[in-house]
Amino acid sequence: MIQINLEKALEIHKKKIRERREVVFKDLDIQFMKALEKGNTTLSVEIGTKKQALRDITDIDISNISTLDELKQIWDVELLGESPY
C-alpha cells in the first residue's frame, strides 16, 4: 500500500496556491488601481478584502485531512480559479 506524506503533500499544495496567487494578485492590483482612479472606494475595499483572503489562504489546518483527495478539495476555486488537479 502506498503511504502519502500529508505534510509533504501540503507543501506541494501550498506551492501551487502561491503560483496561482501570484497571477491573481497581479490582476487584482490592476483592478484596485482602476477603482482608485475612479474614486470607487466600495470596489477598492472589496478588492482589498480579496487580496487579504489570498494572503491568508495558505494558513491550512490539515488536522481533519487524512487523504490526498481531501487536501486537493480545499482548493478555493472562488479565489484561485480552476483547480490544477
C-alpha positions, 0 to 999 in steps of 0.5 A: 500500500502506498503511504502519502506524506500529508505534510509533504503533500501540503507543501506541494499544495501550498506551492501551487496556491502561491503560483496561482496567487501570484497571477491573481494578485497581479490582476487584482492590483490592476483592478484596485488601481482602476477603482482608485482612479475612479474614486470607487472606494466600495470596489477598492475595499472589496478588492482589498478584502480579496487580496487579504483572503489570498494572503491568508489562504495558505494558513491550512489546518490539515488536522481533519485531512487524512487523504490526498483527495481531501487536501486537493478539495480545499482548493478555493476555486472562488479565489484561485480559479480552476483547480490544477488537479 
